[in-house]
Amino acid sequence: MSRRAPLAVLVSRPHERTHVTLEELAAECDVTLGLLHRLVRVGVLEPAARYPIAMRAHLVRRVRVVARLRDDLGVNLDGAALALELLDRIDALEAELARLRTR
């Protein structure tokens, strides 16, 4: 049986970008590996283009939001995905509003 390399994700910390394993991400976010794999499958987490199973820097926040929605409010993964889309849209609209206010 061939030994596969651990899956890695890209995590942003102040002044550094580093790769961590999914196991490390799961520990940092206090979630299971199974949840991380399901989040990739349903599209909540998107692999970065350069690394087959690498993630964009904002994934820690996204994983924590999903975990909180699921654990505290009983929201399923599809509902969490919708909530994240709406949060992303709010962030974009707030950034646009801030840009327009500085004109």
C-alpha positions, 0 to 999 in steps of 0.5 A: 500500500502506498503512503499518501502525503498529508493533505495541506491547506494554506493559512494566513497569519499576521505577516506570514503565509504557511501550509498546515495539514488538514489535521492541524486546521481541524485542531485549530478550528476544533472540528473533525477531518470529516467535516473539513472533507464535507466542506470541500465537497459541498463547496464551502471551502475551495481548493486553491489553484496552486495546490490540489488540496490547499485552501485560501487564507480565509478558510479558518474563519469560514470553518469556524462560522460553519462549525458555529452555525452547525453546533449552536444553531443546528444549521445543515451544511447547505444552510451554512454554505448559503449563510457564507455566500450571504456573508461574503456578499455583505463584506463586498457591499460594505467594502464598496460602500466604504470606497464610495464614501471616500470619493 
